[in-house]
Amino acid sequence: MSVEFEIASDQIDGARDYQEDAYMISQLGDTEAGESCALVVMADGMGGHAAGNVASNMVIATFNKTFQSNFPTEAIAESLTESLNSSNDQIRESVKETPALQGMGCTMVSAYLQDNNLYWVSVGDSHLYLIRDREITKYNADHSYGAYLDQMKEQGMDIDEQTGMSRNMLMSAMTGEEISSIDVSEEPVKLKPGDRIIVASDGLDTLGTGAIIQYSSWSATAKECVYALLKAVEDANKLNQDNTTLIVIDVKDREKQEEIVISAPEPAIQETGFADVSISEQYKEPRSYKGLIWMVIILLLGGGGFFAWQQGLVDQVGDTVKQAGDKVKDLVVAQLPDKVETAPVTNGGTGSQGVQGSEKQQPKLTMIDTKPKLVIIKKADPFKDRLKSGGIGPMMIRVASGEFRMGGAIGVDEVPRHTVTISSFMVSVYEVTYAEYDRFAKATKRKLPDSAGLNRKKHPVNNVSWDDALAYTRWLSKQTGKKYRLLSESEWEYVARAGTTKPFWWGNTAGSGNAHCFDCKSDFNTGKPAKIGTYKPNRFGLYDTAGNLCEWVHGCYHRNYKEAPTDGSVWQGGDCKVRVVRGGAYRSPASSMRAENREKFPSARGQYNVGIRLARDL
């Protein structure tokens, strides 16, 4: 059985003012036999130990480099063990060269997926879960003292806890010394389509396994699951909540019509999360990884991170930092091939709070791009078509034709980037309101969507399925004599970008008060959608293309953009049981509002966070 993987990830700081977790996701491509391969590495710097964040970054860099140097291989368990030991050796060598780092360490778990086979290696108390048919199984060993006591009790040996030893004390960890216990899979676990794998640091222990199953079952995609679980951890308001990193892998059927033959292998796609990493806007050489990683390490060890550096609070870096920085810099640079697009996905994770009173710096999204042709924006006057049954339709505006680069570098379904030419068309200025949709629902004897007390004239309609949204466009076409429809996916991204090339139409970061989302720092209640027109429009005069509600587009879901149309038309084929939505929503993280971000939902069911934006032919 041939499968593929949908992978999402994020992390939060919890109650700490620093991030000691680090992770890396490498999409390794296909084997000669056509098997999908992916490597996930997650390390948790040990709290209270010197430079735990340096240790975690060092381990994921060394592990990834060592494993990929052996890839592909049939001796998978041996390669995983070798990679782990090489990472531990690197800690020892770094401590030897820089004695001030004595005592740094971390735990680690790595999952390697090759088609329907799951392998792993781990040390410490991080987690590798498999959820199948609403049952959860932890596959890797727990090397904490509490787990040891529980294991002894299961074997009939009831051992009293020793005084001064807490249950979360580690019995095995990576400190550069000999590792007392390594858990490695000698035989793979066989995966099935529909399986969900969760790799997590021990910060997820705030939730019980029952809660993990429940939030997972509510989440249709890997991205939704990551957001839901991290949001639940934060909502628990646990005192001294640890850093929490979450990587969710959904196992999917690889449909025959989606298989694409290519003449040469593509480079691996990697996502990397460094502990306490931010990228300065003053850095002017995005192609030079060495300079980038040197800045990363200075910020990582400097004591105040990016915010303090911006404010001039870090005036000097000691010899210890320089020596440690050189070591990790060389390691990370060595494992990043020149042709690999890497996406920093840490600091500013889903709903991250940080320390009260300090402002989190969001990651800068570096878009590798060629310059598209300029879009000449000529503002047209908004208008409303008259309905045959009386009244008027939603407000529309004409969008000029143009050309843009579609796609991004964060999600595996956002590539390859490609140039698309868009013809002029009409688009609704606002998301469709309850009142506007109600005309159609009453005329066609459909049930009116529940507004939950919101103003039906001023709030956008949600909980409307793609099927009903499409039926609404057809009703409008009959009522007006004009061709109304849903936007194609490329048309949607074109109007969302509004002539810009950045992740958000207003800039590189979500900022404050620009849109309505969970962590957009808005004055409005993020527990419900905002009224239409609450925030500023983009350069095309459109409101809420980012945030408030996701918006249905016409196309079926495709797992990437290979062979996507370049003329703005609807992409035929794909998985039509689910349809694409765009734009992010009021209860979504800011990252979901990126113009290139893609989500998908079943077409026959309405969603609390999905609404409607209309297109109309000229």
N, C-alpha and C positions, 0 to 999 in steps of 0.2 A: 504494500500500500504506500503510495507516494503522498507525502505531506509537505506543508510549508508552515512558516512560523510568523505570527504577528506579535511583535514585541513592543512593550511600552515601559517607561521607567520614570521615576522621579524620587525626590527625597526632601525631608524637612529637618530643620534643626531641633525641633522640640523646644525644651526649656533652656537649651544651651545657647551660648553666643558664638559658637564655633561649630564647624562640621568636620568630624573625624572619619566619616564613611567615604569611601571612594568606590567607583565601579566602572566597568567597561563592557560594552556590548559590541561584538564583532560578527557581522554577517559575512561568513567566509565563502559564500557562493555555493556552487554545486560541485559534487564529486564527478569523476568521469562517468559514473553510473547514473548521474542526474539526481543525486540525493542532496537535499538542502542541508546546509551545515551552519551552525551558529555557536558562538562561544560567549558565555556570560561569566564575568568575574566580579565578585563583590567582596570588599574587605572593610572591616570595622576596626578602626584604631581604638586601642584599649584606653578607656577613660582613666585619668589619673596617672598615666604613663607619659614619659617624656616624648614629645613629638609623635604622638600616635597618628596624627594626620600625615606626617611624612612617611611613616611605616606603611599606612594603607595605600597611599599613592605609589610608593616604591614597589609594593607587592603586586598590584594589578598591572603595572608597567612591565615588570620582569616576567610575571606569569604569562601575560599575553605574548610577549616577545619569544619566550621559550617554546610555548605551545605551537605558535605559528611557524616557528623554524622547523618543527617536525611534521607539520601538516602538509598533505594528508598522511595518515598512518593507520595501520591495522592494530597496532599496540596502543590502544587509546588509554587504558588504565595506567600503563607505564608512563605514557607521555604526560598525563595529568599529574602523576606523582612526581615526575622529574621537574615539571614546571613549578610545583609547590615547593619542592626542596631548593630549587634554584632561587626562588623568591626569598626563602628563609636565609639562604646563604648570603644573599645580597644585603639583608638586614645586618648580619654579622659583620660583613666587610665594612659597611657604612659606620657601624659603631666602633669598629677597630680604627678606622681612619679619623672618626670624630667622636672621641670619648664622651663628650657632653650629651650625646644621644643615647648613652647607656640606659637601658630600661624601656626603650620604645618597643612597641609590639602591636600586633593586631590579630584578629580572627579572620577567617577567609572561607568562602564557599564558591565553587565554580561549577557550572553546569555546561556540558557539551552535548549538543543535539545534532545527530546525523540521521536524517530521515525520521523514522519512527523509533529511534533509539535514544534513550536518555542516559548519559553517564555523568558522574560527579566526583569531586574530591572536596573535602572540607576539614577544617580544624577550628574548634571553638563552638560557639553557641548560636551561630546564625542558622537560617532555616532554608531548606529546600522542600517545598510542599508540592503535592500533586492533587488537584481536585478533579474528581471524575464522578459523574452521576450524583452530585451533591454530597459526596463523601471526600474527606480530606485525609491524606496520608503524608507523614513526614518521613522522607527517605534518608536524609543524612543523620549521622549520629550527633547527639548533644553532649559536648564535653564539659558541661558545668558540673559542679559538686552536687547540686540538687538532683540532676539527672542520674548521676552515679548512685546516690542513695536510693532513688526510685527503682533503678535497675536491680540493685542488690535485694530490695524488698520483694520485687517480682520473682526473684530466684529463691525466695524463702529465707534470705539472710537479712534480718531486721537490724540495721546498724544505727546506733545513736549518732546524732550530729555532734561533731567535735566543737568544743567551745572556741569561739573566735572565728569560725569558718562559716561564711554565708552561703546560701544555696546557689547564688549566682556566681560564685568564685569559679574561675576557669581551671580545669584540670589539664588542659592542653591548649597551647597558643603558639603563635609564631613570634619569637623574640630574638632569633639568631642562634639560640641554643638548640640542642637536639629536641625535636618535637616528640613529645611523649606518646601521642596517639594521632594517627591520621586515618580518616574514613574515606575510602575510595571504592567505587563500584567496580567489582570484577566483571559482572555481567550487567548489560543494560536493562533498564525498565522499558518495556514495549509501550509506546504511546499510541493513542487513537485520536482521530479527529473529534474535536469537542473537549479534549483534555485541556486543563489550564494549569500551568506551572508557575509557582510563586517563589522567587528568591528574595529573601528579606533579611535585614539585620535584626538584632534582638529587640530593637525599639518596637517592633510589631507585637511583642509579647503583651502590650497593653490590651490587645484584643484577644479574646478566647477563640478557639478554633470554630466554635459555633457561629460567632460573629463574622469570622473570615468567610465561612461558607455562605452566610446570608448576604453579605455585601457583594460577594462574588456572583451569586445567583441573580442579583439585581442588575448586574453590569453586563451589557451585551458585548462590549469590546474590552480589549486589554487596557486601553487608555482609561475607559470608564472605571475599571476595577482599581487601577492605580489611584485615581482621584478619590474614589469612594473610600478605600481603606485608609489612605493618609488623612482624609477629612475626618474619618471616624476616630483615628488616633488623636488628632488635635481636639476634637469635640469632647474627648474623655477628660481633658484638662488634668491630666495626671501630673502630680508634683514631681519635679525633676525628670520630666519626660526625656528619654534618650533620643539622639539622632535616629531617624528611621529612613532606611532606603528600601525601595520596593521595585522589583523588576517582575513584570507579568508577561508570560509567554503563552499565547493561545495557539493550539495545534489545529491546523486547517487542512481540509482536503485540497490537494492540488488538482484543480479541474483541468481536463485535457485541453479545453479550448483556451486556457490561460497560459499553457506552456508555450514558451517562445524560444525558438532556436536562434542562437547567436553565433557568429563566426569566431569570436575570441572571448576568453573569460574576462569578466569585468573585475576591477579591484574590489576588495572587501569594503563594506560600509561599516563604519564604527561610530558608536556613541560613547562618549567618555564623561564620567562624572568625577571630578577631582574634589577632594576635601577643601572647602574654603577657597574656591577659585573665582576670581572676577577678572575681566579683561578691560584694561583701560582704554578709553576713547583716544587717549594721547598716543597710543601705540600705532604707528603708521605702516607697519610691514606685516600684514596679515598672512602673507605667504611664508614667512620665516618662523618655523615652529620653535627654533632654538630661542629666539628672543621672547616668544610668547611664554614658553615654559619657564625661562629664567624669571620673568615677571610673576608667573604663577607661584613659584617657590618663595620669592621674596614676600609676596602678599600672604602666602600660606603660613610662613613662620614669623612674620613681622609683628604679630601680636594684636594688630588692630584691623587687618584685612584691608580691603579696597577702600572702605569708607574712611578709615583713619588716614590712609595714604592721600586720598583726595583732599582731606582737611589739613594736611601738613603735619600730622601728629607723629609720623614715623620719620625721624631724622637720620637714623643711622642703623645699619645692620651689622651685627657682630660677626666675628670670624666663624663661629659655630654655624650660623645661618648660611653663610657663604659656602662653607664646605659641604653642608648637607644639601644646599640648593644645587651645587654643581653636580653632585652625585645623582639626585633625582632628575635633574634636567637632562643629563646624558641618557638616563634610562628611558625616560618618556620620549625624548626625541628619537632615540634609536628604534623604538617600536612603532613609530608613526611614519609609514611610507609616504613619499612625496605626493603620490597620486590619490591618496585616501582622503576623503572629505570627512573631517571629524566635527562632531557637534557637542560642545560643552553643555551639559544638562544638569547642572548643580547650582546650589545657592539661589534661592528664590523658587523652591519647589512648590508643589501644590499647597496653597494656603499657609506658607511658611511664616511663622510669627517672629522668631528670633527673640532678642532681649527687648523688653519693654523700653521704649524711648529711643531705640536705635533703628535706623532705616535700612532695610535689606536692599542690597544692590542686585538688580536682576541681571542675568547673563546677557552679554551682547551677542546677537545672532549674526555671524559673519556669513554673508551670502556670496558664494563664488559665482560670478555672473559676467556675461558680456553685456555691453551697453545696448539696451533696446532702443528702437526708434522713439523719439520723443512723442508723447501724446499731446496734441494740441487741444486744450480744454476750452470749448465754447459753450458757456452756460445757456441752455435752452429754458424756455418758460414752462413750468409745470402745468399740467392740464388734467381734466377728468372726463372720461367718456360717459355719455348719457346711456342709461339702461332702458330697454324697451318697456320693462315693467314699471318704470318710474324711478326717479332718483338718479344718482350718479355713482360711478365706480371709484376705485382707489386712485389717488393722485399719482400720475406718471410723469416721467421726464425723459427727454431724448438724450442718449449717450452717443458721443461721437465715435467713429471708427478709429481703430488704432492697432498697435502691435505691442506685445509684452512678452516677458519671459515667465513661463508658468512653472510652478513647482518650487521645491526647497531642498534643504539638506539635513533636516532633522528626522523626519519620519521615513521609513523604508518605502512607504507608498507615495512619497512626494517626488520620487526620482524616476527617470532622468529629467532634468530641467530642459525645456524646449520652448521654442518661439511659436507664438500663436497670433494669428491675425484675426481681428474681430471686426465684423461689419456693424454699422450703426443700428441701434434698436432702442426700444422704449423699455424702461424699468420703473418699478414702483419706488417712489421716494421714501416711503416708510414700509415697515412690515405690516401686513394686512391685520386690521383690527377685528375684534369680536363682532362689532356692529356691521362691518363690511361683509364678513363671512356669514353672518346671520341671515342676510338677504337670500343668499344661495341656499343655506340650510333649510330655511322655511319654504322656499320655492320647490325644493326637491324632497321635502318631508324627511330631512335628516335630523337627528338629535342635535340640539344646540350644545356646543362645548361648554363645560362648566368653567365659569370665569373665577370661581373661588372668591367672589366679592369684589373683583377688580372692575374698574370702569370700562364697560364694553365699548364705549366710543373712543377711548383714549389708550387702551392697552392692547398690545398685539395678541392675536389668538394663538393658543398653543393646544397641545393634545389633539391635533388634527393629523391623520395619517397621510402618507404620500398619495395614496389612492384618492382620498377625498380632496387633497390639494389639487391634484390633476383634474378631477371632476369639476372643481371650482373654476379653473382656467377655461375649461370647455363651456361651462355655463356662461361665463363672462363673454366668450367669443360669440355665442348665440345672441346674447343680450345687446351687444355693441356692434356686431357686424365686423369686428376686428379680430385678428388672431392673437389671443392671449395664450400664454403658456408658462411653464417653469423655465428658469434659466438653465442653459447648459453649464457644466462645471467650469469650463474655461471662461464663459461669459461672466459667471459669478466672480471668479478670481480677478478678472479684468476690472469690474466695477468696484470690487473691494479694494484693490490696490490704488485705483483712481489716479493712474499716471505715475505712481511711485514704485520704487524697487525694494522697499524695506518691509520687514515683517508686519508692521502696522502702518496704516496710511499716514499716521502722524509722526512716525519715527521708528527707531530701532528697538525701543523698549515700551512696555505697556504704560509706564508713567503713572500719574495720579489723576483721577477724575476724567479720563478720556472716554471711558466706556463703562458698561455695566457688567461686571463679572465678579467672581467670588473674592479675588484679591486685587481688584482694581483701585482700591482706596477711594471708593466713592462715598458720598454722603447719603446715598439711597440704600434702602433695605435690600440686601442681596438674597433674601429668602423668597423674592418674587420678582417678576419682570417689571421694568420701569415703563412709564408712559412713553409712547412714541414721541420722538423729537426732544427727549430730555437732554441728550448730549449733542455736541456739534456735528454737523454733517461733514462728509469727506469732500474732496475737491470736485466730485461729480454732483454734489448736492444730495447725496444719499445718507440717510440716517441708519445707525445701528447695523452696519455691515460687520462691525466687530462688537460682539457681546449682545446682551439682552436675550435674544433667542437665536439658536441655530436655525438655518433655513434650508428647506428641501431644495435640491436641484433635480433636474430631470434624469440624469444618468444613473445606470446601474454601477455597482462597485467593481473596479478593477484594482488589482493588487499593486500595480505601479503604472507608470506612464509610457511603457514601451508600446510603440505603435499607436499612440494616442493621436487623434486628429489635430491638425494645426490650423483649421479654418474656423474655429469657434463653434462647430456643430456638436450635437449630442453624440457621445461615443456609444456606438451600438455594442451589443454583447455584454459580457461580464456576468457577475452574480446578481441577477435581477430579483432575488428574494429580498435583497437589501438595497437601499438607495442611499446616495451620498447626501450628507448635510454639511454645511459650512458655517463658519463665523463665530463659534463659541456662544456661550449662554451665561445667564446671570449666576448660575451655580457652578460654573466651570472655572478652571484656573486661567490666568491671563494667557498662558502659552497656547491655549486652545483657540484664541482669537487671531492667531497669526493668519495672514491672508492665504498662505499655502496649506494650512492645516486641514486634514480631511477626517471626517467621521462617517459612520454608516449605521443605519437602523433598519429593522424590518419595515417593508413598505406598507403592510396592511395594518399597522398599529400606530396610533398617535403617541407622542412623547411629550412629557411635561416641559422639555427644554427646546422644542422644535416648533418653528412657526413657518410663515409663508412670505416669500418675496416674489413678485410677478414680473414677467417679461411680456412684451407685446411687439409684434412685427410692425414695421413702418407702414 
